[in-house]
Amino acid sequence: MTGLALQLLTGLASASSLFLVAVGLSLIFGVMRIVNFAHGSFFMLGIYLAYTLVHTLGGAVGYWVALPLAAILVGLFGALVEITLLRRIYRSPELFQLLATFAVVLVIKDAALIIWGPEELLGPRAPGLEGAVMILGQRFPAYDLFLMVVGPTVLAALWWLLHRTGWGRAVRAATEDREMVAALGVNQAWLFTAVFALGTGLAALGGALQLPREPASLELDLSILGSAFVVVVVGGMGSLGGAFVAAVIVSIVKALCIWLGVVTAFGIEFAFPKLTLVAEFLVMAAVLVWRPWGLFGKPQAISVYAEPEAPWRLPDVMQRRFTLLALIVVASLPWWSHGFPYAVILATDMAIAVLFAASLHLLMGPGGMHSFGHAAYYGLGAYGAALLVTKAGLSMPVALVLAPVAATAGALLFGWFSVRLSGVYLAMLTLAFAQIVWSIAFQWDAVTGGSNGIIGLWPVDWLASAQAYYWLVIAFVAAGLWFLRRLLFSPLGYAMRGARDSALRAQAIGIDVHRVQWMGFVITGTVAGMAGALFAFSKGSIAPDVLSVAQSINGLVMVMLGGVQTVAGPVVGAATFVWLSDSVSQHSDYWRAVLGGVILLLVLLAPQGIAGYGRSVAAWVAHRRKESR
């Protein structure tokens, strides 16, 4: 029991740091309605800047000055990001705001790489709190006791700021009705800037306070982002008290897993410490299934698709001819690219990415369901193919055809729960399910190979050459795209768009909205599983990375780069993303920053995506020709 008490105290110390990050994210979303993917990057900058300032200022006083100073500097940088970037895209679709913040993640990561290098940096112990205190006869770090006080102190300060100041009342009013606040004369632009600076400063303070506990590294941005999202969603979007309670719950659950250790029941060993990788997502999934708006959140109004769009039309004769010509050119690539043997491999990767992005596009565009965990079905297809070959002993062609069944099963289960939510809550539940699957693949060594993955997945002899496998991929991708396009103009496709545009009206005319969305969820998961199976045999091996958050984010970026409101969007976006990533990474070690810069330019200049921008230009040219006649 002494060990349990100490683990719970450790959990409370971790909860304070997690709360600081999550409460900043909650403030930003509550007021600005932005899902800030760059929030973890500001946490990472906080710990890096604290490391530099501690060594620059020196001494005990310098140490304690460095931590808040790092938070202030990052907060000012956050204000600069809001003024120069986010302020320009507030009227853009929410997904493109997310894309812009993802581009900021790429730029900040490479900036940190340039300034601090790739090595982990461990800061010194906190002066005056280096030692330990005796609790229940055991030594407990004094710094952890300090952290336990910081969280409630910040919560109390924020409550006073929001409830006892005029600025705080304006912020709380903006969370309820931003338009009314603007009508009352409040400068909305500067209010948003101040909220974003405060939120990013709190994230940086959470990072700076972690300096004596964990090293600064380039992987902290995405790792803390998932935990922060979990806390915000479990507590309820916009609820500061909910964020604190959720941070405590998540941290204590992790502490309990460590305390339980390895438990044997009915002859089976359960290693509870391994659950720490996924415990927070299990908590989030359980809470959202039971209470879809979080513990202290409010039920969301039924969403209406706010972005008007032209009716989707079947392709005309010219479009069909162009599509056929493009397919012929793509299929003949191995014959006219002899001077560039790598072109076939790159084109194979692009084609697989196109199929993955097209499946996500159907879910996000016509379906109106934003998924942050689509990599789950991509990875299930890849692992399904690998296990059918290595464990079941099936041939590669049979395994390729049967592999998507694993993704279908996952989509059937996860989709049944997910479609009962909407907006950010739906997106976060899909992320939770994806992380659960990733954790299983990462830790089930006997079946999935754990972190080492599965190797030896090469195609059969008649598909062994890069050219032969390329043609197989093109055939599957073309069939998949044809199927998805046909689905768009089927009764199910029209029903999905009706449910997206107005769920109430769709229900009034007899459409079972949840059933229609569930069917769309399963179909898109199956197609993503086929893309994953093709990927597994193209690389000859797989690892848990195919199920990671980064893979899901890549899919989102592909769709948004091309354009959500166009059929050709995922094709153009996926091909562009893969080509850019490959080309830039070959010529620069800082390819993320270059890619992020390109994405930012596209967001600012073509918020409708590449394909959407092309369609607008074509419409403008046609209009000018009509006027000239």
Long-range contacts (C-beta under 8 A, 24 or more apart in sequence): 2-136, 2-137, 2-138, 3-138, 3-259, 4-256, 4-259, 5-135, 5-136, 6-135, 6-136, 6-138, 6-140, 7-255, 7-256, 7-258, 7-259, 8-252, 8-255, 8-256, 9-135, 9-140, 9-144, 9-145, 9-148, 10-144, 10-255, 11-248, 11-251, 11-252, 11-254, 11-255, 11-256, 12-148, 12-248, 12-251, 12-252, 13-141, 13-144, 13-145, 13-147, 13-148, 14-147, 14-251, 14-254, 14-255, 15-151, 15-244, 15-247, 15-248, 15-250, 15-251, 15-252, 16-147, 16-148, 16-149, 16-150, 16-151, 16-152, 16-154, 16-209, 16-247, 17-147, 17-151, 17-206, 17-209, 17-210, 17-213, 18-206, 18-227, 18-228, 18-231, 18-247, 18-250, 18-251, 19-151, 19-154, 19-155, 19-206, 19-231, 19-243, 19-244, 19-247, 19-248, 20-150, 20-151, 20-154, 20-202, 20-203, 20-205, 20-206, 20-209, 21-202, 21-203, 21-206, 21-207, 21-224, 21-227, 21-228, 21-231, 22-227, 22-228, 22-231, 22-232, 22-235, 22-243, 22-246, 22-247, 23-154, 23-155, 23-158, 23-202, 23-240, 23-243, 23-244, 24-198, 24-199, 24-200, 24-201, 24-202, 24-203, 24-206, 25-199, 25-203, 25-228, 25-229, 25-232, 26-232, 26-235, 26-237, 26-238, 26-239, 26-240, 26-242, 26-243, 27-171, 27-195, 27-198, 27-199, 27-202, 27-240, 28-195, 28-196, 28-199, 28-200, 29-232, 29-237, 29-238, 29-424, 30-175, 30-237, 30-238, 31-171, 31-174, 31-175, 31-178, 31-191, 31-192, 31-195, 32-86, 32-90, 32-192, 32-195, 32-196, 33-94, 34-86, 34-94, 34-97, 34-98, 34-101, 35-94, 35-97, 35-98, 35-101, 35-424, 35-427, 36-101, 36-199, 37-98, 37-101, 37-102, 37-104, 37-105, 37-225, 37-553, 38-81, 38-101, 38-102, 38-104, 38-105, 38-108, 39-199, 39-200, 39-203, 39-225, 39-228, 40-105, 40-203, 40-220, 40-221, 40-222, 40-223, 40-224, 40-225, 40-228, 41-104, 41-105, 41-108, 41-109, 41-221, 42-74, 42-77, 42-78, 42-200, 42-203, 42-204, 42-207, 43-203, 43-204, 43-206, 43-207, 43-220, 43-221, 43-224, 43-225, 43-228, 44-108, 44-109, 44-112, 44-207, 44-216, 44-218, 44-220, 44-221, 44-224, 45-74, 45-77, 45-108, 45-112, 45-204, 45-207, 46-70, 46-71, 46-74, 46-203, 46-204, 46-205, 46-206, 46-207, 46-208, 47-123, 47-207, 47-208, 47-210, 47-211, 47-214, 47-216, 47-220, 48-112, 48-115, 48-116, 48-121, 48-207, 48-216, 49-73, 49-74, 49-204, 49-208, 50-123, 50-207, 50-208, 50-211, 51-116, 51-121, 51-123, 51-211, 51-216, 52-116, 54-123, 54-124, 54-211, 59-127, 60-127, 60-128, 63-124, 63-126, 63-127, 64-126, 64-127, 66-208, 67-205, 67-208, 67-209, 67-211, 68-205, 68-208, 70-204, 70-205, 70-207, 70-208, 71-201, 71-202, 71-204, 71-205, 71-208, 72-201, 73-204, 74-200, 74-201, 74-203, 74-204, 75-197, 75-198, 75-200, 75-201, 75-204, 76-197, 77-200, 78-196, 78-197, 78-199, 78-200, 78-201, 79-193, 79-194, 79-196, 79-197, 79-200, 81-196, 81-200, 82-192, 82-193, 82-196, 82-197, 83-193, 85-600, 85-604, 86-192, 86-196, 87-189, 87-192, 87-193, 88-604, 89-603, 89-604, 89-607, 90-192, 92-603, 92-607, 93-307, 93-564, 93-607, 95-364, 95-370, 95-556, 95-560, 95-564, 96-560, 96-603, 96-607, 98-556, 98-560, 99-556, 99-557, 99-560, 99-561, 99-599, 99-603, 100-599, 100-600, 100-603, 102-553, 102-556, 102-557, 102-596, 102-599, 103-595, 103-596, 103-597, 103-599, 103-600, 103-603, 104-596, 104-600, 105-221, 105-222, 105-596, 106-592, 106-593, 106-595, 106-596, 106-599, 107-592, 107-593, 107-596, 107-597, 107-600, 108-221, 109-218, 109-221, 109-592, 109-593, 110-590, 110-591, 110-592, 110-593, 110-596, 111-593, 112-218, 113-218, 113-589, 113-590, 114-590, 116-216, 118-218, 120-215, 120-216, 120-217, 121-215, 121-216, 121-217, 122-214, 122-215, 122-216, 123-211, 123-212, 123-215, 123-216, 124-212, 125-212, 126-212, 129-212, 143-212, 143-213, 147-209, 150-209, 151-244, 151-247, 152-244, 154-202, 154-205, 155-240, 155-241, 155-244, 158-240, 159-240, 162-240, 167-191, 167-194, 171-195, 175-238, 203-228, 222-549, 222-550, 226-280, 226-281, 226-431, 226-435, 226-549, 227-280, 229-428, 229-431, 230-280, 230-281, 230-283, 230-284, 230-428, 230-432, 231-280, 233-284, 233-287, 233-288, 233-294, 233-424, 233-425, 233-428, 234-283, 234-284, 234-287, 234-288, 234-294, 234-295, 235-294, 235-295, 235-296, 235-297, 236-293, 236-294, 236-295, 236-296, 236-297, 236-298, 237-293, 237-294, 237-297, 237-424, 237-425, 238-297, 239-294, 239-295, 239-296, 239-297, 241-296, 242-294, 242-295, 242-296, 242-297, 245-295, 245-296, 246-294, 246-295, 249-283, 250-279, 250-280, 250-283, 253-279, 253-280, 253-283, 254-279, 254-280, 274-439, 274-443, 275-439, 277-439, 277-442, 277-443, 278-435, 278-436, 278-438, 278-439, 281-431, 281-432, 281-433, 281-435, 281-436, 281-439, 282-432, 282-436, 284-428, 284-429, 284-432, 285-417, 285-429, 285-432, 285-433, 285-436, 288-417, 288-421, 288-425, 288-428, 288-429, 288-432, 289-417, 289-429, 292-420, 292-421, 292-425, 293-425, 294-425, 300-422, 300-423, 300-425, 302-422, 302-503, 302-504, 303-368, 303-422, 303-423, 303-503, 304-501, 304-502, 305-368, 305-500, 305-501, 305-502, 307-565, 309-565, 312-366, 312-488, 312-489, 312-497, 312-567, 314-489, 327-474, 327-478, 330-474, 331-471, 331-474, 333-470, 334-466, 334-467, 334-470, 334-471, 341-466, 344-466, 344-467, 344-470, 345-466, 346-578, 346-579, 346-582, 347-470, 348-466, 348-469, 348-470, 348-473, 348-538, 349-538, 349-578, 349-582, 350-574, 350-575, 350-578, 350-579, 351-470, 351-473, 351-474, 351-477, 352-473, 352-477, 352-531, 352-534, 352-535, 352-538, 353-531, 353-558, 353-574, 353-575, 353-577, 353-578, 354-477, 354-481, 354-570, 354-571, 354-574, 354-575, 355-476, 355-477, 355-480, 355-481, 355-527, 355-528, 355-530, 355-531, 355-534, 356-528, 356-531, 356-532, 356-555, 356-558, 356-574, 357-555, 357-558, 357-559, 357-562, 357-570, 357-571, 357-573, 357-574, 358-480, 358-481, 358-484, 358-527, 358-570, 358-571, 358-574, 359-480, 359-484, 359-524, 359-525, 359-527, 359-528, 359-531, 360-524, 360-528, 360-555, 360-556, 360-558, 360-559, 360-570, 361-559, 361-562, 361-564, 361-569, 361-570, 362-484, 362-487, 362-488, 362-520, 362-523, 362-524, 362-527, 363-520, 363-521, 363-524, 364-559, 364-564, 365-559, 365-564, 365-565, 365-569, 366-488, 366-493, 366-496, 366-497, 366-500, 366-520, 367-496, 367-500, 367-517, 367-520, 367-521, 367-524, 368-496, 368-497, 368-499, 368-500, 368-501, 369-418, 369-419, 369-426, 369-500, 369-517, 369-520, 369-521, 370-423, 370-424, 370-426, 370-427, 371-418, 371-426, 371-427, 371-430, 371-552, 372-427, 372-428, 372-430, 372-431, 372-434, 372-549, 372-552, 372-553, 372-556, 373-414, 373-430, 373-431, 373-432, 373-433, 373-434, 373-435, 373-552, 374-430, 374-434, 374-524, 374-525, 374-528, 374-552, 374-555, 374-556, 375-434, 375-438, 375-546, 375-547, 375-548, 375-549, 375-551, 375-552, 375-555, 376-410, 376-414, 376-430, 376-433, 376-434, 376-437, 376-438, 376-525, 376-547, 376-552, 377-407, 377-410, 377-411, 377-524, 377-525, 377-526, 377-528, 377-529, 377-532, 378-407, 378-528, 378-529, 378-531, 378-532, 378-535, 378-546, 378-547, 378-551, 378-555, 379-437, 379-438, 379-441, 379-532, 379-542, 379-544, 379-546, 379-547, 379-551, 380-406, 380-407, 380-409, 380-410, 380-437, 380-529, 380-532, 380-547, 381-406, 381-407, 381-528, 381-529, 381-530, 381-531, 381-532, 381-533, 381-536, 382-532, 382-533, 382-535, 382-536, 382-542, 382-546, 383-441, 383-448, 383-454, 383-532, 383-536, 383-542, 383-546, 384-529, 384-532, 384-533, 385-457, 385-532, 385-533, 385-536, 385-537, 386-454, 386-457, 386-536, 386-542, 387-447, 387-448, 387-454, 389-457, 390-454, 390-456, 390-457, 391-447, 395-460, 396-457, 396-458, 396-459, 396-460, 396-463, 396-537, 397-460, 399-533, 400-533, 400-534, 400-537, 403-529, 403-530, 403-532, 403-533, 403-536, 404-526, 404-527, 404-529, 404-530, 404-533, 405-529, 406-529, 407-525, 407-526, 407-528, 407-529, 407-530, 407-532, 408-522, 408-525, 408-526, 408-529, 410-437, 410-525, 411-521, 411-522, 411-524, 411-525, 411-526, 412-522, 414-521, 414-525, 415-517, 415-518, 415-521, 415-522, 415-525, 416-518, 418-521, 419-514, 419-517, 419-518, 419-521, 420-514, 431-549, 431-552, 434-547, 434-549, 434-552, 435-549, 437-547, 438-544, 438-547, 438-548, 438-549, 441-544, 441-547, 442-544, 448-544, 450-544, 451-543, 451-544, 452-543, 453-541, 453-542, 453-543, 453-544, 454-541, 454-542, 455-540, 455-541, 456-540, 456-541, 457-536, 457-537, 457-539, 457-540, 457-541, 457-542, 458-537, 458-540, 459-537, 469-537, 469-538, 473-534, 473-538, 476-530, 476-534, 477-534, 480-527, 480-530, 480-531, 481-571, 483-527, 484-527, 485-567, 487-523, 488-567, 492-516, 492-519, 492-520, 496-520, 557-599, 560-609, 561-599, 561-602, 561-609, 561-610, 562-609, 562-610, 562-611, 562-612, 563-608, 563-609, 563-610, 563-611, 563-612, 563-613, 563-615, 564-609, 565-608, 565-609, 565-612, 566-609, 566-611, 566-612, 566-615, 568-611, 569-609, 569-610, 569-611, 569-612, 571-611, 572-609, 572-610, 572-611, 572-614, 573-609, 573-610, 573-611, 576-610
